[in-house]
């Protein structure tokens, strides 16, 4: 994958990440659980770089599926930074352009992806 393609995916991932962060905060604020409102307040005052650690200490991914997407997006952006974007995290095979276009945050090729 060339630098321009990686840059395009990086931009796409960053845009989605901002949207998912906003939606996640909204979900926390609307939740009926008292600690989620407190967590939303903490997240608003924190750097987005600290969010995953703060969230992981308070919530399970089953409670808020959008949290799983935050993790996926952050992981994909880290892969771009270290030059591993576009490769399966299990077998290290290159991901197809179709897989990346369908979901730029995908971490596994079709062979290694868990079957539902």
Contact map, one row per residue, 1 for C-alpha under 8 A:
11101100000000000000000000000000000000000000000000000000000000000000000000000000000001000000000000000000000000000000
11111100000000000000000000000000000000000000000000000000000000000000000000000000000000000000000000000000000000000000
11111110000000000000000000000000000000000000000000000000000000000000000000000000000000000000000000000000000000000000
01111111000000000000000000000000000000000000000000000000000000000000000000000000000000000000000000000000000000000000
11111111100000000000000000000000000000000000000000000000000000000000000000000000000000000000000000000000000000000000
11111111110000000000000000000000000000000000000000000000000000000000000000000001000010000000000000000000000000000000
00111111111000000000000000000000000000000000000000000000000000000000000000000000000000000000000000000000000000000000
00011111111100000000000000000000000000000000000000000000000000000000000000000000000000000000000000000000000000000000
00001111111110000000000000000000000000000000000000000000000000000000000000000000000000000000000000000001000000000000
00000111111111000000000000000000000000000000000000000000000000000000000000001001000000000000000000000000000000000000
00000011111111100000000000000000000000000000000000000000000000000000000000000000000000000000000000000000000000000000
00000001111111110000000000000000000000000000000000000000000000000000000000000000000000000000000000000001000000000000
00000000111111111000000000000000000000000000000000000000000000000000000010011000000000000000000000000001100000000000
00000000011111111100000000000000000000000000000000000000000000000000000010001000000000000000000000000000000000000000
00000000001111111110000000000000000000000000000000000000000000000000000000000000000000000000000000000000000000000000
00000000000111111111000000000000000000000000000000000000000000000000000010000000000000000000000000000000000000000000
00000000000011111111100000000000000000000000000000000000000000000000010011000000000000000000000000000000000000000000
00000000000001111111110000000000000000000000000000000000000000000000000000000000000000000000000000000000000000000000
00000000000000111111111000000000000000000000000000000000000000000000000000000000000000000000000000000000000000000000
00000000000000011111111100000000000000000000000000000000000000000100110000000000000000000000000000000000000000000000
00000000000000001111111110000000000000000000000000000000000000000000010000000000000000000000000000000000000000000000
00000000000000000111111111000000000000000000000000000000000000000000000000000000000000000000000000000000000000000000
00000000000000000011111111100000000000000000000000000000000000000100000000000000000000000000000000000000000000000000
00000000000000000001111111110000000000000000000000000000000000000110000000000000000000000000000000000000000000000000
00000000000000000000111111111000000000010010000000000000000000000000000000000000000000000000000000000000000000000000
00000000000000000000011111111100000000000000000000000000000000000000000000000000000000000000000000000000000000000000
00000000000000000000001111111110000000000000000000000000000000000000000000000000000000000000000000000000000000000000
00000000000000000000000111111110000110110000000000000000000000000000000000000000000000000000000000000000000000000000
00000000000000000000000011111110000110010000000000000000000000000000000000000000000000000000000000000000000000000000
00000000000000000000000001111111000010000000000000000000000000000000000000000000000000000000000000000000000000000000
00000000000000000000000000111111110110000000000000000000000000000000000000000000000000000000000000000000000000000000
00000000000000000000000000000111110100000000000000000000000000000000000000000000000000000000000000000000000000000000
00000000000000000000000000000011111110000000000000000000000000000000000000000000000000000000000000000000000000000000
00000000000000000000000000000011111111000000000000000000000000000000000000000000000000000000000000000000000000000000
00000000000000000000000000000000111111100000000000000000000000000000000000000000000000000000000000000000000000000000
00000000000000000000000000011011111111110000000000000000000000000000000000000000000000000000000000000000000000000000
00000000000000000000000000011110111111111000000000000000000000000000000000000000000000000000000000000000000000000000
00000000000000000000000000000000011111111100000000000000000000000000000000000000000000000000000000000000000000000000
00000000000000000000000000010000001111111110000000000010010000000000000000000000000000000000000000000000000000000000
00000000000000000000000010011000000111111111000000000000000000000000000000000000000000000000000000000000000000000000
00000000000000000000000000000000000011111111100000000000000000000000000000000000000000000000000000000000000000000000
00000000000000000000000000000000000001111111110000000000000000000000000000000000000000000000000000000000000000000000
00000000000000000000000010000000000000111111111100100100000000000000000000000000000000000000000000000000000000000000
00000000000000000000000000000000000000011111111000000000000000000000000000000000000000000000000000000000000000000000
00000000000000000000000000000000000000001111111000000000000000000000000000000000000000000000000000000000000000000000
00000000000000000000000000000000000000000111111101100000000000000000000000000000000000000000000000000000000000000000
00000000000000000000000000000000000000000011111111100000000000000000000000000000000000000000000000000000000000000000
00000000000000000000000000000000000000000010011111100000000000000000000000000000000000000000000000000000000000000000
00000000000000000000000000000000000000000000001111110000000000000000000000000000000000000000000000000000000000000000
00000000000000000000000000000000000000000000011111111100000000000000000000000000000000000000000000000000000000000000
00000000000000000000000000000000000000000010011111111110000000000000000000000000000000000000000000000000000000000000
00000000000000000000000000000000000000000000000011111111000000000000011000000000000000000000000000000000000000000000
00000000000000000000000000000000000000000000000001111111100000000000000000000000000000000000000000000000000000000000
00000000000000000000000000000000000000000010000001111111110000000000000000000000000000000000000000000000000000000000
00000000000000000000000000000000000000100000000000111111111000000000000000000000000000000000000000000000000000000000
00000000000000000000000000000000000000000000000000011111111100000000000000000000000000000000000000000000000000000000
00000000000000000000000000000000000000000000000000001111111000000000000000000000000000000000000000000000000000000000
00000000000000000000000000000000000000100000000000000111111100000000000000000000000000000000000000000000000000000000
00000000000000000000000000000000000000000000000000000011111110110000000000000000000000000000000000000000000000000000
00000000000000000000000000000000000000000000000000000001011111110000000000000000000000000000000000000000000000000000
00000000000000000000000000000000000000000000000000000000001111111011000000000000000000000000000000000000000000000000
00000000000000000000000000000000000000000000000000000000000111111000000000000000000000000000000000000000000000000000
00000000000000000000000000000000000000000000000000000000001111111000000000000000000000000000000000000000000000000000
00000000000000000000000000000000000000000000000000000000001111111111000000000000000000000000000000000000000000000000
00000000000000000000000000000000000000000000000000000000000011111111100000000000000000000000000000000000000000000000
00000000000000000001001100000000000000000000000000000000000000011111110000000000000000000000000000000000000000000000
00000000000000000000000100000000000000000000000000000000000010011111111000000000000000000000000000000000000000000000
00000000000000000000000000000000000000000000000000000000000010011111111100000000000000000000000000000000000000000000
00000000000000000001000000000000000000000000000000000000000000001111111110000000000000000000000000000000000000000000
00000000000000001001100000000000000000000000000000010000000000000111111111000000000000000000000000000000000000000000
00000000000000000000000000000000000000000000000000010000000000000011111111100000000000000000000000000000000000000000
00000000000000000000000000000000000000000000000000000000000000000001111111110000000000000000000000000000111000000000
00000000000011011000000000000000000000000000000000000000000000000000111111111000000000000000000000000000100000000000
00000000000000001000000000000000000000000000000000000000000000000000011111111100000000000000000000000000000000000000
00000000000000000000000000000000000000000000000000000000000000000000001111111110000000000000000000000000100000000000
00000000000010000000000000000000000000000000000000000000000000000000000111111111000010000000000000000001111000000000
00000000010011000000000000000000000000000000000000000000000000000000000011111111100010000000000000000000000000000000
00000000000000000000000000000000000000000000000000000000000000000000000001111111110000000000000000000000000000000000
00000000000000000000000000000000000000000000000000000000000000000000000000111111111110000000000000000000000000000000
00000100010000000000000000000000000000000000000000000000000000000000000000011111111110000000000000000000000000000000
00000000000000000000000000000000000000000000000000000000000000000000000000001111111100000000000000000000000000000000
00000000000000000000000000000000000000000000000000000000000000000000000000000111111110000000000000000000000000000000
00000000000000000000000000000000000000000000000000000000000000000000000000000011111110000000000000000000000000000000
00000000000000000000000000000000000000000000000000000000000000000000000000000011111111100000000000000000000000000000
00000100000000000000000000000000000000000000000000000000000000000000000000011011011111100000000000000000000000000000
10000000000000000000000000000000000000000000000000000000000000000000000000000000000111110000011100010000000000000000
00000000000000000000000000000000000000000000000000000000000000000000000000000000000111111001111000000000001110000000
00000000000000000000000000000000000000000000000000000000000000000000000000000000000001111111111000000000001110010000
00000000000000000000000000000000000000000000000000000000000000000000000000000000000000111111000000000000001100000000
00000000000000000000000000000000000000000000000000000000000000000000000000000000000000011111000000000000000100010000
00000000000000000000000000000000000000000000000000000000000000000000000000000000000000011111100000000000000000010000
00000000000000000000000000000000000000000000000000000000000000000000000000000000000000111111110000000000000000000000
00000000000000000000000000000000000000000000000000000000000000000000000000000000000000110011111000000000000010000000
00000000000000000000000000000000000000000000000000000000000000000000000000000000000001110001111100000000000010000000
00000000000000000000000000000000000000000000000000000000000000000000000000000000000001110000111110110000000110000000
00000000000000000000000000000000000000000000000000000000000000000000000000000000000001000000011111110000000010000000
00000000000000000000000000000000000000000000000000000000000000000000000000000000000000000000001111111000000000000000
00000000000000000000000000000000000000000000000000000000000000000000000000000000000000000000000111111100000000000000
00000000000000000000000000000000000000000000000000000000000000000000000000000000000000000000001111111111010010000000
00000000000000000000000000000000000000000000000000000000000000000000000000000000000001000000001111111111110000000000
00000000000000000000000000000000000000000000000000000000000000000000000000000000000000000000000011111111000000000000
00000000000000000000000000000000000000000000000000000000000000000000000000000000000000000000000001111111000000000000
00000000000000000000000000000000000000000000000000000000000000000000000000000000000000000000000000111111110000000000
00000000100110000000000000000000000000000000000000000000000000000000000000010000000000000000000000111111110000000000
00000000000010000000000000000000000000000000000000000000000000000000000110110000000000000000000000010011111000000000
00000000000000000000000000000000000000000000000000000000000000000000000100010000000000000000000000110011111110000000
00000000000000000000000000000000000000000000000000000000000000000000000100010000000000111000000000000000111110000000
00000000000000000000000000000000000000000000000000000000000000000000000000000000000000111100001000000000011111111000
00000000000000000000000000000000000000000000000000000000000000000000000000000000000000110000111100100000011111111000
00000000000000000000000000000000000000000000000000000000000000000000000000000000000000000000000000000000000111111000
00000000000000000000000000000000000000000000000000000000000000000000000000000000000000000000000000000000000111111000
00000000000000000000000000000000000000000000000000000000000000000000000000000000000000010110000000000000000111111100
00000000000000000000000000000000000000000000000000000000000000000000000000000000000000000000000000000000000111111110
00000000000000000000000000000000000000000000000000000000000000000000000000000000000000000000000000000000000000011111
00000000000000000000000000000000000000000000000000000000000000000000000000000000000000000000000000000000000000001111
00000000000000000000000000000000000000000000000000000000000000000000000000000000000000000000000000000000000000000111
